[in-house]
Amino acid sequence: MFEIIPSIWLINGKCVRLERGDFATEEVVSTNPLGIAQEFESIGIKRLHLVDLDGARRGEPKNYHILEAIAGYTNLKVDFTGGITTDGDVIKCFEYGAKTVTISSAAANYPERFAQFILSYGREKINLAADTNPTDHKIKIRGWLKKTSIDLYDHIEFFYERGLKYLKVSDVTRDGVMEGPNFDLYKSILERFPSIQLAASGGVRGIDDFRELRDMGVHSSVFGRAYYEGKISLNDLEKFLKEG
């Protein structure tokens, strides 16, 4: 069943938005991430993608207190990401209330360690984020501040062969600019890895993009800016959820 997953991006405990992952474009949209999460829950949203940008930049999670608050005061299934590198980080995320974690940099830097995470914690709890610029299909990490020499498809295949089930892919050129999802990129991934549960992230302009992603077989869509800029309302989201 297709799922829409709102994202909350955190810097210094505040909800922010960026364009194409550029920290210089930081704009605070709320000082109350919990309030935003509760609004999403009120219309029937079940899952939230919580992005610790401070953690992504520094290589270890920093906004555990926001994770704890949202997990404690909503029933949302929180997927937490940002700087998760060690077993201790993973355990701490779960202790603070995350239902799943999504990992990017550690998977690129320590692939065997990430593969062990899948085995140790289970493929239902450990998600891979593979974020790329489609001009070269190289993986970007550390909050997209660092480009690697790792090919997107080789990266996915390595973990796919080791039991990976949930994958989030962002086209970093489209994130935060509402130019539409990169449908061709997602189609190519699904063709190559047909059993992967793919979350498409970046570029959503409106409800029709959700429908197109759903119809092409994508498992879920992560969205943010379109909501924060008023292009998608809570009412729109509620109506889409009722479509089933």
N, C-alpha and C positions, 0 to 999 in steps of 0.2 A: 504494500500500500504506500502510495506516494506521501511524503511528509514535507511540510514547510517548516523551516527552522530559523527563527530570528536570531540575529547575532547582536551581542553587546560587546563593544571593544572598550577596554579599560586602560586609562593612563592616570596614575595617581588616584585611583579609586573613582574616577569620573568616567562617564560614558562619552566617547568621542567618535568622530568619523574622520576618515582620511580619504584622499584620492590616490588610487593606485599604490596604496601602502606607503606613501610619502609622508614621513612624520612632520615635515615642514608645513603640511596642509592641515595639521591637527585643528579640529574645531570641537569644542565641548558642546554636546547636545543635551546633557542632563548631569546633574550632580547626584541623582538618585537612581542608580541602576536597579535597585530592588523595586522601586515603584514602576519602572518600565517593565521589568519581568512580570510583576503582578498584573499589569494591563494585558500582556500577552496571554497569561494564564486565564484571565477572565473571559476570553472569547473562545477558549478551547484548545489553544496551543499546548502541546505536550512536552516539547523539548526545546532547550535553549543552548545556543553555542556561545560560550563565554570566553572571550579572548583577552588574555593578560599581556598587553603589549609591553608593559614594563618587564615582565618575565621574558618575553621573546627577545628583547634587546640585551638583557643582562645574563641570560642563560640559566635562570632559575625563577620559578614562580614567585610573584610578589603580592598578588591581590587575593590571597586566601580568604581574607575577611569578607570580601564581596561574595566569593563562592559560598562561604558558610552562611551568610545572610540569605542569599537567594535559595539555597538548599533548605534552610531552616524555616523560611517564611512563605514558601510556595511548594507545590507538589510537582514542579517542573523537573524533568530529567535533564540535569545540567551536564553538557559536554564541555569540559574545561581544556583550554590549550594555552600555551605560552611558556616556553623555557623549561618544559618537563624533560629532564635529562637522565636522572638516576632512578633506581628502584625506590629510593627514599622519597623522591618527588612524586612518583606514581602513588605510593602508599598514602602520602600526605593528602594528595588530591582526593582520594577516596575517603579518607578520614574526615575531610572538611565537607563532604557531601556530593562530590561528583559521581555521576552514574557511569560516565565514560570519560576517557581522555583522548585527545587528538594530538599527535606528536609529529613534528616536522624535522627540526634541526637534528635532534638526536638520531632519527632514523637515517639521515644522510651521513652524519659523522660517525655513527656507531651502528651500522646495519645489523651486526650479529646481536648486539644488545637489544635492539628493537624487536628482532625476531624472537628473542627470548621473552620479551614482555608479552608477546602474543601467546606464547606457550604458558607462561607463568600465571597471567591474569585472565586469559581467555579471549578469544577473538570477538566476543560480544562487547568487550570493555575497552579494547585498544584499537584506536583508529589511526590511520595514516593520513597526513596532509601532504599532498604533492603539489606544490605551487610553482607555476612556470610562466615564462613569457613564450608564447607560441611561435615567435620568430626563430627560436633556436631549440625549444623544448628542453632547456636546462632547468634543473631544480634551483629554486631560490629559498634561502633559509634566513634565520635570525630576524624575523619580522620583515622578510624580503629585502633586508639590507645587504645580504651577501649572495652572490651568484656562485653556483658550483659548476663543475664540469660533468655532473651526473645527468644522463639522459632520462627524461620523464618515463618513457616506456620500459627501459631497463630497470629503473628504480621500482616501478610498480611490479614488474614481473618477478623480481627477486623476492618480494614479500608475498606476492600472490602464490608463489610456489611453496611458501612456508606458512600458509593458512590464513593470510589476510582476508578479511571479509568486508570491512568498511573503509572506504577511501573517499577523502574530500579533495577535490581538485579546484584550484583557483587559477584563472587566467589573470595574471596580475595587471595586465594592461587595461582590463575592464573593471577592476574592482573599484567601487566608489564613484563611478562616472556614469552609470546607468545607460550604457550603450548596447545593452542586450547581452545575454549569455553567449559564450562561444559554443554554439550547438555542434559545430563540426568537430571540435576537440572532444566533446563528451561522446559523440557518436563513435569516434575512432577508438576511444578507450573501451566502450561497451562492446564493440566488435571484437577487440583483441582479448578482453577479459570478461566474458559473458556472464559469469556468476558473481562478479563484484557488485557490492551494494554501493553505488556511486552517489556522492553528494556533490552537486554542482554549486559552485560559489563564485559570485562576481557578475555584475552587469544587469541584474534583474531590474526591469523598468515598470512592470505591472503584472497583474494577474494572468494575462495571456502568456507571459513567459513561463509561469508555473505550469500552465496547461501543456505547453509545447514540450517542456522537459519531462513532465509526467508521461505524455503520450509516446515519447521516444524511449522510455524505459529507464529513465534516471530514478534512483530510489528516493532522493530528497533534494531540496534546494535551500541553501543558506542565503539569507537576504539581510539587508540592513539599511543602506542609504535611502532606498526608495521609500521605506517607511518613515525614516527620520526627516525626509524632505517633503512628506505629505503626498507623494505620488501613489502610495498605497495606504489606505486607512484601516483602522481596526475593523470597521464594518465590512470593507472589501475582503479582508482576511477571513472574517467569520463566515461570510457567504461562500467563499471558496471551500472552507473546511466542510460546510454542509453539503457541498457537491459530492463529497465522499471520495 
